Amino acid sequence: MATFEITIYNKEVRENVEAGEHHRRFSDSWADFQYIEIKAGDENQARAKVEAMHPGVQGFVIDDVRDISGGFE
């Protein structure tokens, strides 16, 4: 299995923060990129795992998926 770094943020939180408000469920930190490491067989599987934890219907946006296997261990 490979290790993938997923860059993700929440569009709704970002819009609220830009308007000087707070999201009712998620902290303001979700307006910025968050980095999540996931073990998966391929990029599609990594995306699916993150989408299951942070669904697009709740405003989450996957910005980038990068295979970081082998370079940082």
Buried (B, 14 or more C-beta within 10 A) or exposed (E): EBBBBBBBBBBBBBEBBEEEEEBEEBEBEBBEEBEBEBEBEEBEBBBEBBBEEBEEEEBBBBEEBEBEEEEEE
